[in-house]
Amino acid sequence: MSHTTDSLYARVKEEVAARADRLWDVALALHREPETAYEEHRAARLLADELEREGFRVERGAAGLPTAFVARTGTAAAAGEGPCVALLMEYDALPLLGHACGHNLIASAGLGAALAARAALGEFAGTLLAVGAPAEERGGGKVTEVEAGLFDGVDAALMFHPGVQDWSWAPLTASAQVRVGFHGRAAHPTGSPTEGIDALGALIQLFNTLGVLHRRLPGGSHIQGIVTDGGRATNIVPEYAEGLFGLRGGTTSALEDLVEELRSCAQGVALATRTKVEVTDVGGRYEHFRNNDVLSGLFAHHLGRAGIPLSEPAAGVYLGSSDIGNVSTRVPAIHPFVAITGSDASDHTPRFAEAAAGPRARQVMLAAAEALACTAADVLLRTDVPERAWASFRQKAAAGL
């Protein structure tokens, strides 16, 4: 690194430190008043106001989502010239559990990174975006933002996630929700048993078939289902039964294969039971996360300077799914995990929600804000970084990774 770059990193550190109490106040405000998917009106307003106050041009209601926003800065922000970096913020909470996934920290770290980078960089030939992405826990605001073209022209999409491990990237699978409905014919089981076609029996048979299928699925792939409609009365053969299935695949291609396997199984059961079946997607699909080694390496280096070393994820471990996957398969992206608890804990629990407002969370949030801002500066000022990031992206895309 040059002396000039080192002095820039030092300015970023100073800018984050100057805002430390303010950023923590934002994190705590979000934590005190959790808002669930698409209801994050206070959170979106708070974050957008903070960015606007420091000179960002803010578009509220971005991509047609009332609780999304995009804030822009940079000498090329209007012309779309030069490199472009997007700092991502999530701020939705979980029903009943509040910020048990730590999105209040994601939001405040993204905010801190955006404000610090703008202040430290001054005038620069490029664009810095701060993207407010609602509903990661349900529906995926980033899916809609991708489809609306919000990430077109972006060279790096950067965010971090609090967790229970210090990992440089997140092994996140592709996922989908699929509804399967069987149509049969109602009948009284004793008065006219031969006239009935048991839709619930067909659905149960599908569960049994999937149990056999599950034994031969590749790593990272699985199907989990629940019965959402099993009939109305015990003395009537159900004419309709329905199940909702969650599917995950290690890659987006593996998920597509798994959805087709489910469809084939359902059609086979329908043929065997003389029912009719409907298989439909519920909501958008999350694609697998494609880590950008160049960008995640830079982030890990910067976070290491703050005293938090990151390692590679444990082999064979998968951490669920997220709409960041849909961003990462279109532009170079990072999604490191930084621990705010010990590895014996788990997110989506009351203990994790409590930790998201604790002293370790503050330390991690501020360190992540600094590392994100420094990584953004690398992309905006070092011409080799976006070039290498895109080369790595294309190499993985060609390999189907």
C-alpha positions as CSV (number, residue, x, y, z in Angstrom):
1,M,0.0,0.0,0.0
2,S,1.3,3.5,-0.8
3,H,1.7,6.2,1.9
4,T,-1.2,8.1,0.2
5,T,-3.5,5.1,0.6
6,D,-2.4,4.6,4.2
7,S,-3.2,8.3,5.0
8,L,-6.6,7.8,3.4
9,Y,-7.3,4.8,5.6
10,A,-6.2,6.8,8.6
11,R,-8.7,9.5,7.6
12,V,-11.5,6.9,7.3
13,K,-10.6,5.6,10.8
14,E,-10.8,9.2,12.2
15,E,-14.2,9.8,10.5
16,V,-15.7,6.6,11.9
17,A,-14.3,7.4,15.3
18,A,-15.8,10.9,15.2
19,R,-19.3,9.4,14.5
20,A,-19.0,6.4,16.8
21,D,-21.5,7.5,19.4
22,R,-23.9,8.7,16.7
23,L,-23.7,5.4,14.8
24,W,-24.3,3.4,18.0
25,D,-27.3,5.6,18.8
26,V,-28.7,4.6,15.4
27,A,-28.1,0.9,16.0
28,L,-29.8,1.2,19.4
29,A,-32.7,3.2,18.1
30,L,-33.4,0.4,15.5
31,H,-33.0,-2.2,18.1
32,R,-35.5,-0.5,20.5
33,E,-38.2,-0.2,17.8
34,P,-37.9,-3.3,15.6
35,E,-39.9,-3.2,12.4
36,T,-40.6,-6.3,10.3
37,A,-40.5,-6.8,6.5
38,Y,-41.9,-3.9,4.5
39,E,-42.9,-2.1,7.7
40,E,-39.5,-0.5,8.3
41,H,-40.8,3.1,7.9
42,R,-39.0,4.6,10.9
43,A,-35.8,2.8,10.1
44,A,-35.7,3.9,6.5
45,R,-36.6,7.5,7.4
46,L,-33.9,7.6,10.1
47,L,-31.1,6.2,7.8
48,A,-32.1,8.3,4.8
49,D,-32.3,11.5,6.9
50,E,-28.8,10.8,8.3
51,L,-27.4,10.4,4.7
52,E,-29.2,13.5,3.4
53,R,-27.9,15.6,6.3
54,E,-24.3,14.9,5.2
55,G,-24.9,15.7,1.5
56,F,-26.0,12.5,-0.1
57,R,-28.8,12.9,-2.7
58,V,-31.5,10.5,-1.5
59,E,-34.2,8.8,-3.5
60,R,-36.8,7.4,-1.2
61,G,-39.2,4.6,-2.2
62,A,-36.6,3.2,-4.6
63,A,-37.5,0.3,-6.8
64,G,-41.2,0.9,-6.0
65,L,-40.6,-0.2,-2.3
66,P,-41.9,2.3,0.2
67,T,-39.2,1.4,2.8
68,A,-36.3,1.3,0.3
69,F,-34.0,4.1,-0.6
70,V,-30.8,4.9,-2.6
71,A,-28.4,7.7,-1.5
72,R,-25.8,8.9,-4.0
73,T,-22.6,10.9,-3.9
74,G,-19.5,11.4,-6.0
75,T,-18.5,13.7,-8.9
76,A,-19.8,11.1,-11.4
77,A,-23.0,10.2,-9.6
78,A,-25.2,11.9,-12.1
79,A,-23.2,11.0,-15.3
80,G,-22.6,7.4,-14.3
81,E,-18.9,7.5,-15.1
82,G,-16.0,5.9,-13.2
83,P,-16.2,3.1,-10.7
84,C,-19.4,2.6,-8.6
85,V,-19.6,1.1,-5.2
86,A,-22.8,0.2,-3.3
87,L,-22.9,-0.1,0.5
88,L,-25.8,-2.2,1.5
89,M,-28.0,-1.7,4.6
90,E,-30.6,-4.1,6.0
91,Y,-32.9,-3.0,8.8
92,D,-35.9,-5.4,9.0
93,A,-36.5,-7.3,12.2
94,L,-37.9,-10.8,13.0
95,P,-41.5,-11.2,14.2
96,L,-41.5,-11.7,18.0
97,L,-37.7,-11.8,18.1
98,G,-36.8,-8.3,17.1
99,H,-33.2,-7.8,15.8
100,A,-32.2,-11.4,16.5
101,C,-30.3,-11.4,13.2
102,G,-28.5,-8.1,14.0
103,H,-29.8,-6.1,11.1
104,N,-29.6,-3.0,13.3
105,L,-25.8,-3.4,13.1
106,I,-25.8,-4.0,9.3
107,A,-27.7,-0.7,8.9
108,S,-25.5,1.4,11.2
109,A,-22.2,-0.1,9.8
110,G,-23.4,0.6,6.2
111,L,-24.4,4.1,7.3
112,G,-21.0,4.7,9.0
113,A,-19.1,3.4,6.0
114,A,-21.0,5.7,3.6
115,L,-20.5,8.8,5.7
116,A,-16.9,8.1,6.5
117,A,-15.9,7.2,2.9
118,R,-17.6,10.4,1.6
119,A,-15.8,12.6,4.2
120,A,-12.4,11.0,3.8
121,L,-12.5,10.8,0.0
122,G,-13.6,14.4,-0.8
123,E,-13.9,14.8,-4.5
124,F,-13.5,11.6,-6.5
125,A,-14.2,10.4,-10.0
126,G,-16.8,7.8,-9.3
127,T,-20.1,7.0,-7.5
128,L,-20.8,5.9,-4.0
129,L,-24.3,4.5,-3.3
130,A,-25.8,3.8,0.1
131,V,-28.6,1.3,-0.6
132,G,-31.5,0.7,1.9
133,A,-32.7,-2.8,1.3
134,P,-35.9,-3.8,3.2
135,A,-37.4,-7.2,4.0
136,E,-34.4,-9.5,3.8
137,E,-36.1,-11.9,6.2
138,R,-39.2,-12.2,4.1
139,G,-39.6,-11.5,0.4
140,G,-36.2,-10.0,-0.2
141,G,-36.1,-6.3,-1.1
142,K,-32.8,-6.8,-2.9
143,V,-34.5,-9.2,-5.3
144,T,-36.9,-6.4,-6.3
145,E,-34.0,-3.9,-6.4
146,V,-32.0,-6.1,-8.7
147,E,-35.0,-6.6,-11.0
148,A,-35.5,-2.8,-11.1
149,G,-31.9,-2.3,-12.3
150,L,-30.7,-0.6,-9.2
151,F,-27.4,-2.5,-9.3
152,D,-26.8,-1.9,-13.0
153,G,-23.4,-0.3,-13.4
154,V,-22.2,-1.2,-9.8
155,D,-18.7,-2.6,-9.6
156,A,-18.8,-3.7,-5.9
157,A,-21.7,-4.4,-3.5
158,L,-20.4,-4.4,0.1
159,M,-22.0,-5.4,3.4
160,F,-21.2,-7.3,6.5
161,H,-23.4,-9.5,8.7
162,P,-23.1,-10.1,12.5
163,G,-22.8,-13.7,13.4
164,V,-21.3,-16.3,15.7
165,Q,-18.1,-16.9,13.6
166,D,-15.5,-14.7,12.1
167,W,-15.6,-15.8,8.4
168,S,-14.4,-13.8,5.4
169,W,-17.5,-14.9,3.4
170,A,-20.8,-16.5,3.9
171,P,-21.7,-20.0,2.4
172,L,-25.3,-19.1,1.5
173,T,-27.5,-21.4,-0.5
174,A,-30.1,-20.7,-3.2
175,S,-33.6,-21.1,-1.9
176,A,-37.2,-21.2,-3.0
177,Q,-40.7,-21.7,-1.5
178,V,-43.0,-24.0,-3.5
179,R,-46.6,-24.7,-2.9
180,V,-48.0,-28.1,-3.9
181,G,-51.8,-28.6,-4.0
182,F,-53.6,-31.9,-4.8
183,H,-57.2,-32.0,-6.0
184,G,-59.2,-35.1,-5.3
185,R,-62.9,-35.9,-4.8
186,A,-64.7,-35.7,-1.4
187,A,-66.7,-38.6,-0.1
188,H,-67.9,-40.1,3.2
189,P,-65.3,-42.8,4.2
190,T,-68.0,-45.3,5.3
191,G,-71.0,-44.4,3.1
192,S,-69.3,-44.3,-0.3
193,P,-65.6,-45.0,0.2
194,T,-65.0,-46.0,-3.5
195,E,-66.2,-42.6,-4.8
196,G,-63.6,-40.6,-2.9
197,I,-60.2,-39.6,-4.2
198,D,-58.0,-38.8,-1.2
199,A,-56.1,-35.5,-1.8
200,L,-54.5,-35.7,1.7
201,G,-53.4,-39.3,1.1
202,A,-51.6,-38.0,-2.1
203,L,-49.9,-35.2,-0.1
204,I,-48.7,-37.7,2.5
205,Q,-47.4,-40.0,-0.2
206,L,-45.4,-37.0,-1.6
207,F,-43.8,-36.5,1.8
208,N,-42.8,-40.2,1.8
209,T,-41.4,-39.9,-1.7
210,L,-39.4,-36.9,-0.8
211,G,-38.0,-38.7,2.2
212,V,-36.5,-41.2,-0.1
213,L,-35.2,-38.5,-2.5
214,H,-33.6,-36.6,0.4
215,R,-31.1,-39.4,1.0
216,R,-29.4,-38.8,-2.3
217,L,-29.3,-35.0,-2.4
218,P,-25.9,-33.3,-2.8
219,G,-24.4,-31.2,0.0
220,G,-26.1,-27.9,0.6
221,S,-29.4,-29.2,-0.9
222,H,-32.5,-30.2,1.1
223,I,-36.3,-30.0,1.1
224,Q,-38.4,-29.3,4.2
225,G,-42.2,-29.1,4.1
226,I,-45.3,-28.5,6.1
227,V,-49.0,-29.3,5.6
228,T,-50.9,-26.1,5.1
229,D,-54.3,-27.6,4.3
230,G,-55.2,-31.2,5.3
231,G,-59.0,-31.2,5.0
232,R,-61.9,-29.9,7.1
233,A,-63.5,-32.9,8.8
234,T,-62.4,-36.4,9.9
235,N,-65.4,-38.0,8.4
236,I,-64.9,-36.6,4.9
237,V,-62.3,-37.8,2.4
238,P,-60.4,-34.5,1.7
239,E,-61.0,-33.2,-1.8
240,Y,-58.1,-30.8,-1.5
241,A,-54.8,-30.9,0.4
242,E,-51.8,-28.6,0.2
243,G,-48.2,-28.4,1.4
244,L,-45.6,-25.7,1.4
245,F,-42.0,-26.7,0.8
246,G,-38.8,-24.9,1.4
247,L,-36.0,-25.9,-1.0
248,R,-32.3,-25.1,-0.8
249,G,-29.5,-25.8,-3.2
250,G,-25.8,-25.3,-2.9
251,T,-26.0,-23.4,-6.2
252,T,-28.8,-21.7,-8.1
253,S,-28.5,-24.5,-10.8
254,A,-28.8,-27.2,-8.1
255,L,-31.9,-25.4,-6.7
256,E,-33.5,-25.4,-10.2
257,D,-32.8,-29.2,-10.5
258,L,-34.3,-29.7,-7.1
259,V,-37.5,-27.8,-8.0
260,E,-37.9,-30.0,-11.0
261,E,-37.3,-33.1,-8.9
262,L,-40.2,-31.9,-6.6
263,R,-42.4,-31.3,-9.6
264,S,-41.7,-34.7,-11.1
265,C,-42.4,-36.4,-7.7
266,A,-45.7,-34.5,-7.3
267,Q,-46.8,-35.4,-10.8
268,G,-45.9,-39.1,-10.3
269,V,-47.9,-39.2,-7.1
270,A,-50.8,-37.5,-8.8
271,L,-50.8,-40.1,-11.5
272,A,-50.6,-43.0,-9.0
273,T,-53.4,-41.6,-6.8
274,R,-55.7,-40.3,-9.6
275,T,-55.5,-36.8,-8.2
276,K,-54.6,-33.6,-10.0
277,V,-51.7,-31.5,-8.8
278,E,-50.6,-27.9,-9.0
279,V,-47.0,-26.8,-8.3
280,T,-46.4,-23.1,-7.9
281,D,-43.6,-20.9,-6.7
282,V,-44.4,-18.6,-3.7
283,G,-42.5,-15.3,-3.9
284,G,-39.1,-14.7,-5.5
285,R,-36.2,-17.1,-5.4
286,Y,-32.9,-16.4,-3.5
287,E,-29.9,-17.2,-5.6
288,H,-26.7,-18.7,-4.0
289,F,-24.1,-16.3,-2.8
290,R,-21.0,-15.9,-5.1
291,N,-18.2,-14.5,-3.0
292,N,-15.7,-12.1,-4.7
293,D,-12.3,-13.2,-3.5
294,V,-10.7,-9.9,-4.4
295,L,-13.1,-7.8,-2.4
296,S,-13.5,-10.1,0.5
297,G,-9.7,-10.3,0.8
298,L,-9.5,-6.5,1.0
299,F,-12.2,-6.4,3.6
300,A,-10.5,-9.1,5.7
301,H,-7.2,-7.2,5.5
302,H,-8.9,-3.9,6.7
303,L,-10.8,-5.7,9.5
304,G,-7.6,-7.4,10.6
305,R,-6.0,-4.0,11.1
306,A,-8.8,-3.4,13.6
307,G,-7.9,-6.6,15.5
308,I,-10.5,-9.0,14.1
309,P,-8.9,-11.7,12.0
310,L,-11.2,-13.6,9.6
311,S,-10.9,-17.1,8.4
312,E,-12.4,-19.2,5.6
313,P,-15.8,-20.9,6.4
314,A,-15.8,-24.4,7.8
315,A,-16.0,-26.9,4.9
316,G,-19.5,-28.4,4.4
317,V,-21.3,-25.8,6.5
318,Y,-24.1,-23.7,5.0
319,L,-25.7,-20.7,6.7
320,G,-29.1,-20.5,5.1
321,S,-30.0,-18.1,2.3
322,S,-30.3,-14.4,1.7
323,D,-31.3,-12.0,-1.1
324,I,-27.6,-10.8,-1.3
325,G,-27.2,-13.9,-3.4
326,N,-29.3,-12.2,-6.2
327,V,-26.9,-9.3,-6.1
328,S,-23.8,-11.4,-6.0
329,T,-24.6,-13.3,-9.2
330,R,-24.8,-10.0,-11.1
331,V,-22.0,-7.9,-9.6
332,P,-18.9,-8.5,-7.5
333,A,-20.1,-8.7,-3.8
334,I,-19.0,-9.5,-0.3
335,H,-21.0,-10.8,2.7
336,P,-18.5,-11.6,5.6
337,F,-19.7,-12.8,9.0
338,V,-18.2,-11.1,12.1
339,A,-19.0,-12.7,15.5
340,I,-20.8,-10.7,18.2
341,T,-21.2,-13.8,20.4
342,G,-19.3,-17.0,21.0
343,S,-19.7,-19.9,18.5
344,D,-21.9,-21.8,21.0
345,A,-24.7,-19.3,20.2
346,S,-27.1,-19.0,17.2
347,D,-28.8,-16.1,15.4
348,H,-32.6,-15.9,15.3
349,T,-32.6,-16.4,19.1
350,P,-33.4,-14.1,22.0
351,R,-29.8,-14.4,23.1
352,F,-28.5,-13.1,19.8
353,A,-31.1,-10.2,19.9
354,E,-29.7,-9.2,23.3
355,A,-26.1,-9.4,21.9
356,A,-27.0,-7.1,19.0
357,A,-27.3,-4.2,21.6
358,G,-24.2,-5.2,23.6
359,P,-20.7,-3.9,23.9
360,R,-19.2,-6.4,21.6
361,A,-21.8,-5.5,18.9
362,R,-20.7,-1.9,19.1
363,Q,-17.0,-2.8,18.7
364,V,-17.8,-5.1,15.7
365,M,-20.2,-2.5,14.1
366,L,-17.6,0.3,14.2
367,A,-14.8,-2.0,12.9
368,A,-17.0,-3.2,10.1
369,A,-17.9,0.3,9.2
370,E,-14.2,1.2,8.9
371,A,-13.3,-1.9,6.9
372,L,-16.3,-1.4,4.5
373,A,-15.3,2.3,3.9
374,C,-11.7,1.4,3.3
375,T,-12.8,-1.4,0.8
376,A,-15.1,1.1,-0.9
377,A,-12.1,3.5,-1.2
378,D,-10.0,0.7,-2.7
379,V,-12.6,0.2,-5.5
380,L,-13.0,3.9,-6.2
381,L,-9.4,4.9,-6.2
382,R,-7.3,1.9,-7.3
383,T,-8.1,1.1,-10.9
384,D,-6.7,-2.5,-10.6
385,V,-9.3,-3.4,-7.9
386,P,-12.5,-3.3,-10.0
387,E,-10.7,-4.9,-12.9
388,R,-9.5,-7.8,-10.7
389,A,-12.9,-8.1,-9.0
390,W,-14.7,-8.4,-12.3
391,A,-12.2,-10.9,-13.6
392,S,-12.7,-13.1,-10.5
393,F,-16.5,-12.7,-10.8
394,R,-16.5,-13.8,-14.5
395,Q,-14.2,-16.7,-13.7
396,K,-16.5,-18.1,-11.0
397,A,-19.6,-17.4,-13.2
398,A,-18.0,-19.4,-16.1
399,A,-17.3,-22.3,-13.7
400,G,-20.9,-22.2,-12.4
401,L,-19.8,-21.3,-8.9
